[in-house]
């Protein structure tokens, strides 16, 4: 009996599927909503000859041009508590689940641990790819395992933290496994002996204002949500990809030279002896906050965010990004690395 042919569409616009609102087209497109659809795709003989890109919420993506390959839009859903022990709850979610909705659900269920990552756009399956992080927490710290399908072999694998090779806004899925591994579900390990993470000044101030001294996880989440709503544009109204640049890390000697010139330089010492700098501060000091270059600009409330002023294309975004990188390099001698994945360049 022959295998069913997967449901594929030719020449599909991706403009509504990326939060920057950039125009581009995919030569082939498929939406994966069920395991059966995924099985049919893997059995399709033509799959291996095509370039592939796995798409989640499209929130960490710059479409630099059309993609002459297959875009796989992951829409697998479902969420459940699958186990617990004396120390943690183990919570599993389908890769297509909305990230913020999932975080909110865990808090409603009384399982803290992801509250600092509230309101980050995207999907559960995209969270490990980017190793998302905010306000003192990285996803890797709450990660247990993920399930993925190898699109070359059809094999289903379960990967732990070490196998995912998490780094700062990085993982194996942005490198060797890009276009090969399709994440289907992620399991998180949420601590029963929970302590709030409130070391970031913005979070501390937000909690101090109403007099909250010992916050609950819900209160931390509410503080993070309030901060993000104030500082970051809603992609539904202003196209953007969230934080566009990684916070750079520099060695101790470079830091000493910089802080001598800029005593107010925000900095965060790291366990390995390097020092993390605030990319937004560097960009703002170079005069880019609120500036516009063609149809793309730097957001007025947060210099780390590039925004689509209307009618922008991928090349416009990359032109502005390169100009900002050049300014920061010339002023501070520091290299800024973009966070988003660039497709179609």
Secondary structure, 3 states (H helix, E strand, C coil): CCCCCCCCEEEEECHHHCCCCCCCEEEEEEEECCHHHHHHHHHCCCHHHCCEEEECCCCCEEECCCEEEEEEEECCCCEEEEEECCCEEEEEEECCCEHHHHHHHHHHCCCCCCHHHCCCCCEHHHHHHHCCEECCEEHHHHEEEEEEEECCCCCEEEEEHHHHCCECCECHHHCCCCCCEEEEEEEEEEECCCCCCCCCHHHHHHHHHCCCCCCCHHHHHHHHHHHHHHHCCCCCCCEEEEECECCCEECHHHHHHHHHHCCCCCEEECCCCCEEECHHHHHHHCCCCCCEECCEEECCCCCCEEEECCCCCHHHHHHHHHHHHHHHHHHHCCCCCECCEEECC
